[in-house]
Amino acid sequence: MLKYGKIVAFIVFVFLFAMCNQKSKNEADNETILKGSIDITVDETVKPIVEDMVAVFEGTYYDAKISLKPKSEAELINDLLNQKAKVAVTTRDLTKEEKARFEKSKINPRVTLFAKDAIAFVTNKGNNDTLIALKTVIDFMQGKDSGIKGLVFDNPNSSTVRYMKELAKVKDIPSKNVFSFKTNDEVIKFVSENDGMIGVVGVNWLYQPSPNMLDIIKKINVMSVKGLNGDKYYDPTQNDLGEMKYPLARDLFIINCQGYTGLGMGFASFISGDIGQRIVLKSGLLPIRTPGRKLKIRSQIINDKE
């Protein structure tokens, strides 16, 4: 009887495995680079620009449906490694260790660089000082007396926190005078209501605020930052990013682990192509490729009448 039960259990397992494989095969068969549906996990700090990309993509290709899943960087990378997510937009490339894990699973991620973003420091409108030296922030992150009243982050697991920890060469953010929320909007709102606080946010949220944030954005200042070398202050603008002067720049990537020619590949090609790069340019971020401009030259014949 026990032997019979094991046989039945084995048959059920094989049946379910075959069904799952058939489902995956059907999904791949029904999906092309311009048709089908897909979930894309996106770093919460760059959500606005990706939302714009998706809106134009779906408006161009009516048979394509993309659902965005905003998450912190740590959650996003973990989902990719555990194959819970197939396509993701990140603020960094995969590390050697992460790529090695994919190789063990015989997965070859396709990584596409499509824009340059920046981390911005924001302060309350009541603060007359809109200049800050990066060393001052690093000193604060290292637990030194820097004169900063407090730093405000979006999420302990976010890409902005990871970026600042790497810059300051610390394992953990200070426990004193550091505040964290869940989203960039919450950081901006907190800073707008509290004098002396410095918020650390993705600049995309400042260039493309949601309608309910328009009045709040008016209550903050974006600070000019002096790098570790030199004595000039620069802003997180397209010009200063393009000239590589702003010290807190970072690249944006789309990572595709689908393993077949699907909608993930189509969307990656779209955002790195001419239309996608125009959307990046319009958003205030810096495109990787400058979109071409078509000039129409009209000839005009002028008849002189005497």
Buried (B, 14 or more C-beta within 10 A) or exposed (E): EEEEEEEEEEEEEEEEEEEEEEEEEEBBEEBBBBBBEBBBBBBBBBBBBBBBBBEBBBEEBEEBBBEBBBBBBBBBBBBBBEEEBBBBBBBBEBEEEBBEBBEEEEBEBBBBEBBBBBBBBBBBBEBEEBEBBBBBBBBBBEEEEBEBBBBBBBBBBBBBBBBBBEBBEBEEBBEEEBBBBEBBBBBBBBBBEBEEBBBBBBBBBBBBBEEEBEEBBEBBBBBBBBBEEEEEBBBBBBEBBBEEBBBBBBBBBBBBBBBBEBBBBBBBBBBBEEEBBBBBBBBBBBBBBEBEEEEEEEEEEEEEEE
